[in-house]
């Protein structure tokens, strides 16, 4: 059978206490909504407002969650007891730099990193999408991610489109939309695209809904788009409570407040609530010694297991989200990098959460990217896939005739059964050292990062450019980028 996954960290009494606290957070503190027009809209649709604060009673929040649950029963709920292997990956999460192999030092991203990243993605079949590996510092900051994608599109069809995501800001959203309209063939086509609905947004912690989020949502409302979703990322001990239980209650309260806003948007757009949006509560551990986010600590997985249990307890869809999966705070390829990435891969896997790195190759949590680390990460995921496979029990695995033959020979390595079966039964790493010390020493004493670098060099040697867009469209994108660059300066 396949390996079963499930770890619980809360009992029913603890879940009920967190639920009651979450309801009181919303009623007694509420969600501060910055935009006066949205405040008026919320009040007009019957949501309890106290000035700029959305303050639903516990009964009103419970009724909202019940309405949402009725419309979303077909979505997954609860921790996954049977995990799925990971076969396809993305590369790039908009880090600010790259770990340079030659110097062993972090450096700021450059525009030419887009070409290298595109060729790297082309050379790996398991990489299906490329975002921004490192934000180029040699272009205006508002255009850094856009410039990377325009350049990468010259070399790889795996390059992402122009949806903005976490790089969308008040100042640059018009650039993202202009690029999207150009690729789609005009604004009407862009807005008709079913994937360009209400975008996911982050609530601002603690307990805030910013004007930028509501203004952008109101803009898309004109085109009658449903969908999107609300999430939140309170920093434990900074913008969120330092206790795990308190931070989890806060994350739930913030996300459900965002969900009420989206429910109101649907009513405003169509006259009724469809609950076509997602709600994905999350949080980020912080290291209070350094007052910064630290996604690699084990509290990340503990907290996200608890969030999944709470969503299950509330009968809500649960994507098994896990913000810090596969992450490490290590700055180089060292023992800390190894044990943190292994812990943050295997622990979520066995718990039933989303597992494996969000994007291959990340080091120091959102600080920099490494081509070599991307190769190492993939091997780690392959090991996780082997855990999921579990123990195979069939006629071949229990071949009694092969057993008798091996006993008679005194050794099993020479059997046809062994030759046919060992590759499917044993995970054989491509990077990890399994040879004896003498063999390793004779072969040059290579470390895992050195072996990964050899693989990177081989990928670059064989990879070929494959443009994403036709030449005419690529030229138009570059002209538009040049015009925006003049404006941004």
C-alpha positions as CSV (number, residue, x, y, z in Angstrom):
1,X,0.0,0.0,0.0
2,X,1.0,3.6,-0.4
3,X,2.3,5.4,2.8
4,X,-0.6,6.9,4.8
5,X,-0.2,10.4,6.0
6,X,-1.9,12.2,9.0
7,X,-0.6,14.0,12.0
8,X,-2.9,15.9,14.4
9,X,-1.7,18.6,16.7
10,X,-5.1,19.8,18.2
11,X,-7.9,17.9,20.0
12,X,-11.5,18.9,19.7
13,X,-11.5,21.0,22.8
14,X,-8.5,23.0,21.6
15,X,-10.1,23.5,18.2
16,X,-13.3,24.8,19.9
17,X,-11.2,27.3,22.0
18,X,-9.4,28.6,18.9
19,X,-12.8,28.9,17.0
20,X,-14.3,30.9,19.9
21,X,-11.3,33.2,20.1
22,X,-11.4,33.8,16.3
23,X,-15.1,34.7,16.5
24,X,-14.3,37.2,19.3
25,X,-11.4,38.7,17.4
26,X,-13.7,39.5,14.5
27,X,-16.5,40.9,16.8
28,X,-14.5,42.8,19.4
29,X,-11.6,44.0,17.2
30,X,-12.9,43.6,13.6
31,X,-11.3,44.2,10.2
32,X,-10.2,47.8,9.4
33,X,-11.3,48.6,5.9
34,X,-9.4,51.6,4.5
35,X,-11.6,52.6,1.5
36,X,-14.7,54.6,2.5
37,X,-16.6,53.5,-0.6
38,X,-16.1,49.9,0.4
39,X,-17.2,50.6,3.9
40,X,-20.5,52.0,2.5
41,X,-20.9,49.0,0.2
42,X,-20.4,46.6,3.1
43,X,-23.0,48.4,5.2
44,X,-25.5,48.6,2.2
45,X,-25.3,44.8,1.9
46,X,-26.0,44.2,5.6
47,X,-22.6,43.6,7.0
48,X,-22.1,45.0,10.5
49,X,-19.8,48.0,10.4
50,X,-18.5,50.1,13.3
51,X,-17.0,53.1,11.5
52,X,-14.4,51.6,9.2
53,X,-14.3,48.3,11.1
54,X,-16.2,45.2,9.9
55,X,-17.4,43.7,13.2
56,X,-19.7,40.7,12.6
57,X,-21.2,39.0,15.6
58,X,-20.2,35.4,16.3
59,X,-23.6,34.3,15.0
60,X,-23.1,36.3,11.8
61,X,-19.6,34.9,11.2
62,X,-20.9,31.4,11.8
63,X,-23.7,32.0,9.3
64,X,-21.2,33.2,6.7
65,X,-19.1,30.1,7.1
66,X,-22.1,27.9,6.8
67,X,-23.1,29.6,3.6
68,X,-19.6,29.3,2.2
69,X,-19.4,25.6,3.2
70,X,-22.7,24.8,1.4
71,X,-21.4,26.2,-1.9
72,X,-18.0,24.6,-1.7
73,X,-18.6,21.0,-0.6
74,X,-17.1,19.6,-3.8
75,X,-13.7,21.1,-2.9
76,X,-11.2,19.1,-0.9
77,X,-11.4,19.1,2.9
78,X,-9.1,17.9,5.6
79,X,-5.5,16.7,5.8
80,X,-4.6,14.3,2.9
81,X,-4.3,10.8,4.2
82,X,-2.9,9.7,0.8
83,X,-0.3,12.0,-0.7
84,X,0.3,12.4,-4.4
85,X,3.8,12.3,-5.9
86,X,5.2,15.6,-7.3
87,X,6.2,15.4,-10.9
88,X,6.2,19.0,-12.2
89,X,7.7,22.1,-10.7
90,X,8.1,25.8,-11.1
91,X,11.4,27.7,-10.9
92,X,11.6,31.3,-9.5
93,X,9.8,33.0,-6.6
94,X,11.1,36.6,-7.2
95,X,14.1,36.4,-4.9
96,X,16.4,39.5,-4.8
97,X,19.6,37.8,-5.6
98,X,21.5,34.8,-6.8
99,X,24.2,32.6,-5.1
100,X,27.1,32.9,-7.5
101,X,29.0,29.6,-7.9
102,X,32.3,31.1,-8.8
103,X,32.5,33.4,-5.8
104,X,30.3,31.6,-3.3
105,X,28.7,35.0,-2.6
106,X,25.3,36.4,-3.0
107,X,24.9,39.0,-5.7
108,X,22.0,41.1,-6.8
109,X,20.0,39.9,-9.7
110,X,20.7,41.0,-13.3
111,X,18.6,41.1,-16.4
112,X,20.9,38.5,-18.0
113,X,19.9,36.1,-15.3
114,X,16.6,35.8,-17.2
115,X,18.3,34.2,-20.2
116,X,20.2,31.8,-18.0
117,X,17.1,30.8,-16.0
118,X,15.1,30.3,-19.2
119,X,17.7,28.0,-20.7
120,X,17.9,26.2,-17.4
121,X,14.1,25.6,-17.4
122,X,14.3,24.4,-21.0
123,X,16.9,21.8,-20.0
124,X,14.7,20.1,-17.3
125,X,11.6,18.2,-18.3
126,X,10.2,18.3,-14.8
127,X,10.2,22.1,-14.8
128,X,7.0,23.3,-16.4
129,X,6.9,27.0,-15.4
130,X,9.4,29.8,-14.9
131,X,8.8,32.9,-12.9
132,X,11.4,35.3,-11.7
133,X,14.5,33.7,-10.2
134,X,16.1,37.0,-9.2
135,X,14.7,40.5,-9.5
136,X,17.1,42.4,-11.8
137,X,18.7,45.4,-10.0
138,X,19.7,47.0,-13.3
139,X,16.2,48.1,-14.3
140,X,13.7,50.3,-12.4
141,X,12.3,48.3,-9.4
142,X,8.7,48.7,-10.4
143,X,9.5,47.0,-13.7
144,X,12.0,44.4,-12.4
145,X,9.7,41.4,-12.6
146,X,8.1,42.4,-15.8
147,X,11.5,43.0,-17.5
148,X,12.7,39.6,-16.4
149,X,9.6,37.9,-17.9
150,X,9.9,39.8,-21.2
151,X,13.6,38.8,-21.5
152,X,13.0,35.2,-20.4
153,X,10.2,34.8,-23.0
154,X,12.8,35.3,-25.7
155,X,14.3,31.9,-24.7
156,X,11.6,29.7,-23.0
157,X,8.0,28.9,-23.6
158,X,7.8,28.0,-19.9
159,X,8.0,31.7,-18.9
160,X,5.0,32.8,-16.9
161,X,2.5,35.4,-18.2
162,X,1.7,38.8,-16.9
163,X,-0.6,38.4,-13.9
164,X,1.5,40.3,-11.4
165,X,1.0,38.2,-8.3
166,X,3.1,39.2,-5.4
167,X,4.9,41.8,-7.5
168,X,1.8,43.8,-8.2
169,X,1.9,47.2,-6.5
170,X,0.0,50.4,-6.5
171,X,2.6,52.0,-8.7
172,X,3.1,49.2,-11.3
173,X,-0.3,47.5,-11.7
174,X,-0.9,49.5,-15.0
175,X,2.3,48.1,-16.4
176,X,1.2,44.5,-15.7
177,X,-2.2,45.1,-17.2
178,X,-0.8,46.7,-20.3
179,X,1.5,43.7,-20.9
180,X,-1.4,41.3,-20.3
181,X,-3.6,43.1,-22.7
182,X,-0.9,43.1,-25.4
183,X,-0.4,39.3,-25.1
184,X,-4.2,38.6,-25.0
185,X,-4.8,40.7,-28.1
186,X,-6.6,43.7,-26.5
187,X,-8.3,44.8,-23.3
188,X,-11.6,43.1,-24.2
189,X,-9.9,39.8,-24.8
190,X,-7.8,40.2,-21.7
191,X,-10.9,40.8,-19.5
192,X,-12.8,38.0,-21.2
193,X,-10.0,35.6,-20.3
194,X,-11.5,33.3,-17.6
195,X,-8.1,33.2,-15.8
196,X,-8.2,37.0,-15.3
197,X,-10.9,37.1,-12.7
198,X,-10.7,38.5,-9.3
199,X,-7.1,37.9,-8.2
200,X,-6.0,36.4,-4.9
201,X,-5.0,39.0,-2.4
202,X,-3.3,39.1,1.0
203,X,-5.1,40.7,3.9
204,X,-2.7,43.1,5.8
205,X,-1.9,42.1,9.3
206,X,-3.0,42.9,11.9
207,X,-6.7,42.9,10.8
208,X,-6.6,45.3,7.8
209,X,-8.0,45.4,4.3
210,X,-6.1,48.0,2.3
211,X,-7.4,50.4,-0.3
212,X,-5.1,49.0,-3.0
213,X,-6.7,45.6,-2.6
214,X,-10.3,46.9,-2.6
215,X,-9.6,49.4,-5.5
216,X,-8.2,46.7,-7.7
217,X,-11.1,44.4,-6.9
218,X,-13.6,47.1,-7.7
219,X,-11.9,47.7,-11.0
220,X,-12.3,44.0,-12.0
221,X,-15.9,44.1,-10.7
222,X,-16.8,46.1,-13.8
223,X,-16.1,43.0,-15.9
224,X,-18.4,40.7,-13.8
225,X,-15.6,38.3,-12.9
226,X,-16.0,35.9,-10.1
227,X,-13.3,33.9,-8.4
228,X,-10.0,34.9,-6.7
229,X,-9.4,34.4,-3.0
230,X,-8.3,35.8,0.2
231,X,-5.3,34.8,2.3
232,X,-3.2,36.3,5.1
233,X,0.3,36.0,6.3
234,X,0.7,37.5,9.9
235,X,4.3,37.4,11.0
236,X,4.3,35.4,14.3
237,X,5.4,37.9,17.0
238,X,5.6,40.9,14.7
239,X,2.3,41.6,12.9
240,X,0.7,38.6,14.5
241,X,0.5,37.1,18.0
242,X,3.6,35.3,19.1
243,X,1.7,32.2,20.3
244,X,0.9,29.6,17.6
245,X,-2.7,29.2,18.8
246,X,-3.2,33.0,18.9
247,X,-1.6,33.5,15.5
248,X,-3.7,30.8,14.0
249,X,-6.9,32.3,15.4
250,X,-5.8,35.7,13.9
251,X,-5.1,34.1,10.5
252,X,-8.5,32.6,10.4
253,X,-10.2,35.9,11.5
254,X,-8.3,37.9,8.9
255,X,-9.0,35.4,6.1
256,X,-12.7,35.1,6.9
257,X,-13.0,38.9,7.0
258,X,-11.5,39.0,3.5
259,X,-14.0,36.3,2.5
260,X,-16.9,38.5,3.7
261,X,-15.6,41.3,1.5
262,X,-15.5,38.9,-1.5
263,X,-19.0,37.7,-0.7
264,X,-20.2,41.3,-0.8
265,X,-18.4,41.8,-4.1
266,X,-20.3,38.9,-5.6
267,X,-23.6,40.4,-4.4
268,X,-22.7,43.8,-5.8
269,X,-21.7,42.3,-9.2
270,X,-24.5,39.7,-9.7
271,X,-27.1,40.3,-7.1
272,X,-26.3,37.0,-5.3
273,X,-23.4,35.3,-3.6
274,X,-21.8,32.4,-5.5
275,X,-18.9,31.8,-3.1
276,X,-16.6,31.1,-6.1
277,X,-13.6,32.4,-4.2
278,X,-11.1,30.6,-2.1
279,X,-10.1,31.3,1.5
280,X,-6.6,30.2,2.5
281,X,-5.5,31.2,6.0
282,X,-1.7,31.1,6.6
283,X,1.0,32.6,8.7
284,X,4.8,33.1,8.7
285,X,7.0,32.2,11.7
286,X,9.4,35.0,12.7
287,X,12.8,35.0,14.4
288,X,12.5,37.7,17.1
289,X,16.2,37.8,17.5
290,X,16.5,39.4,14.1
291,X,12.9,40.8,13.6
292,X,12.4,39.0,10.3
293,X,10.4,36.2,8.8
294,X,11.9,32.8,9.1
295,X,9.8,30.2,7.2
296,X,12.1,27.2,7.9
297,X,11.4,26.7,11.6
298,X,9.3,23.6,12.5
299,X,6.6,25.9,13.9
300,X,5.7,26.5,10.2
301,X,4.5,23.0,9.7
302,X,3.0,22.7,13.2
303,X,1.0,25.8,12.6
304,X,-0.2,24.8,9.1
305,X,-1.3,21.4,10.4
306,X,-3.4,23.2,13.0
307,X,-4.9,25.5,10.4
308,X,-5.8,22.4,8.3
309,X,-7.5,20.9,11.3
310,X,-9.4,24.1,12.0
311,X,-10.7,24.2,8.4
312,X,-11.8,20.6,8.7
313,X,-13.4,21.4,12.0
314,X,-15.3,24.3,10.4
315,X,-16.4,22.1,7.5
316,X,-14.5,24.3,5.0
317,X,-12.4,23.4,2.0
318,X,-8.7,22.8,2.9
319,X,-6.0,23.1,0.3
320,X,-3.4,21.8,2.7
321,X,-1.5,25.0,2.2
322,X,2.0,25.2,3.8
323,X,3.9,28.5,3.3
324,X,7.3,27.2,4.4
325,X,7.4,23.8,2.7
326,X,10.9,22.9,1.4
327,X,12.5,26.1,2.7
328,X,15.7,26.7,4.5
329,X,17.2,29.8,6.2
330,X,20.7,28.6,5.4
331,X,22.9,31.0,3.3
332,X,25.1,28.3,1.6
333,X,24.9,24.6,0.8
334,X,25.7,23.3,4.4
335,X,24.4,21.0,7.0
336,X,21.7,23.5,8.1
337,X,20.5,23.7,4.5
338,X,20.2,19.9,4.4
339,X,18.4,19.3,7.6
340,X,16.0,22.2,7.3
341,X,15.0,21.3,3.7
342,X,14.6,17.6,4.7
343,X,12.5,18.5,7.8
344,X,10.3,20.9,5.8
345,X,9.8,18.3,3.1
346,X,9.2,15.1,5.0
347,X,7.3,16.5,8.0
348,X,4.6,18.1,5.8
349,X,4.5,15.0,3.6
350,X,3.8,12.7,6.5
351,X,1.4,15.2,8.1
352,X,-0.8,15.4,5.0
353,X,0.0,19.0,3.9
354,X,1.2,20.3,0.6
355,X,4.9,19.3,0.6
356,X,8.0,19.8,-1.5
357,X,9.6,23.2,-2.3
358,X,7.3,26.0,-3.4
359,X,9.9,26.7,-6.1
360,X,13.1,24.8,-6.7
361,X,16.4,26.5,-5.9
362,X,15.4,28.9,-3.1
363,X,17.9,29.7,-0.3
364,X,17.6,31.9,2.8
365,X,13.8,32.2,2.4
366,X,13.1,34.7,-0.4
367,X,16.6,36.1,-0.5
368,X,18.3,34.4,-3.3
369,X,18.2,31.6,-5.9
370,X,20.8,28.9,-6.7
371,X,20.8,26.8,-9.8
372,X,22.8,24.1,-7.9
373,X,20.2,24.1,-5.1
374,X,17.4,23.6,-7.7
375,X,19.1,20.4,-8.7
376,X,19.6,19.2,-5.1
377,X,15.9,20.1,-4.3
378,X,14.7,17.9,-7.1
379,X,16.6,14.9,-5.7
380,X,15.0,15.6,-2.3
381,X,11.6,15.6,-3.9
382,X,12.3,12.3,-5.6
383,X,13.1,10.8,-2.2
384,X,9.8,12.1,-0.9
385,X,8.0,10.5,-3.9
386,X,9.7,7.2,-2.9
387,X,8.3,7.5,0.6
388,X,4.8,8.0,-0.8
389,X,5.1,4.8,-2.9
390,X,5.4,2.8,0.3
391,X,6.0,-1.0,0.2
392,X,4.9,-2.8,-3.0
393,X,3.3,-6.1,-2.3
394,X,2.6,-8.2,-5.4
395,X,3.6,-11.5,-7.1
396,X,7.0,-10.1,-8.2
397,X,7.8,-8.6,-4.8
398,X,7.1,-12.0,-3.1
399,X,8.5,-14.3,-5.8
400,X,9.1,-17.5,-3.9
401,X,11.0,-19.1,-6.8
402,X,13.4,-16.1,-6.9
403,X,13.9,-16.5,-3.2
404,X,14.7,-20.2,-3.5
405,X,17.2,-19.4,-6.3
406,X,18.9,-16.8,-4.2
407,X,19.2,-19.2,-1.2
408,X,20.7,-21.9,-3.4
409,X,23.2,-19.4,-4.9
410,X,24.0,-17.9,-1.5
411,X,23.6,-14.4,-2.9
412,X,20.8,-12.5,-4.6
413,X,22.8,-9.9,-6.6
414,X,23.3,-12.1,-9.7
415,X,19.6,-13.1,-10.1
416,X,17.6,-12.1,-13.1
417,X,14.8,-11.1,-10.6
418,X,17.2,-8.7,-8.9
419,X,18.4,-7.2,-12.2
420,X,14.8,-6.6,-13.3
421,X,13.5,-5.3,-10.0
422,X,16.1,-3.2,-8.3
423,X,15.6,0.1,-10.2
424,X,11.9,0.1,-9.3
425,X,12.4,-1.0,-5.7
426,X,15.4,1.1,-4.6
427,X,15.7,4.9,-5.0
428,X,19.1,5.5,-6.6
429,X,20.2,9.1,-6.1
430,X,22.0,10.9,-8.8
431,X,23.9,13.3,-6.5
432,X,24.2,11.8,-3.1
433,X,27.3,9.9,-2.3
434,X,26.8,6.1,-1.7
435,X,30.2,4.8,-2.6
436,X,32.9,3.8,-0.1
437,X,35.3,6.4,1.3
438,X,38.1,5.0,-0.9
439,X,36.0,5.2,-4.0
440,X,34.8,8.7,-3.2
441,X,38.4,9.8,-2.4
442,X,39.7,8.4,-5.7
443,X,36.9,10.0,-7.7
444,X,37.9,13.5,-6.5
445,X,36.2,13.9,-3.1
446,X,33.3,15.8,-4.7
447,X,30.6,17.3,-2.5
448,X,27.0,17.3,-3.3
449,X,27.0,20.9,-4.5
450,X,30.0,20.2,-6.8
451,X,28.1,17.3,-8.3
452,X,25.0,19.6,-8.7
453,X,27.2,22.2,-10.4
454,X,28.4,19.7,-12.9
455,X,24.8,18.9,-13.7
456,X,24.0,22.6,-14.1
457,X,26.9,23.0,-16.5
458,X,25.7,20.1,-18.5
459,X,22.2,21.5,-18.7
460,X,23.5,24.9,-20.0
461,X,25.6,23.1,-22.5
462,X,22.7,21.2,-24.0
463,X,19.8,23.6,-23.6
464,X,18.5,25.5,-26.6
465,X,16.5,28.7,-26.8
466,X,12.8,28.3,-27.6
467,X,10.9,31.6,-27.7
468,X,7.5,31.8,-26.0
469,X,6.0,34.4,-28.4
470,X,6.1,35.1,-32.1
471,X,8.8,37.6,-33.1
472,X,6.4,40.4,-33.8
473,X,4.7,40.1,-30.4
474,X,8.1,39.9,-28.6
475,X,9.2,43.1,-30.3
476,X,6.0,44.8,-29.2
477,X,6.5,43.7,-25.6
478,X,10.1,45.1,-25.7
479,X,8.8,48.4,-27.1
480,X,6.2,48.6,-24.4
481,X,8.8,47.8,-21.7
482,X,11.1,50.5,-23.0
483,X,8.3,53.1,-22.9
484,X,7.5,52.1,-19.3
485,X,11.1,52.3,-18.3
486,X,11.2,55.9,-19.4
487,X,8.1,56.6,-17.4
488,X,9.5,54.8,-14.3
489,X,12.7,56.8,-14.4
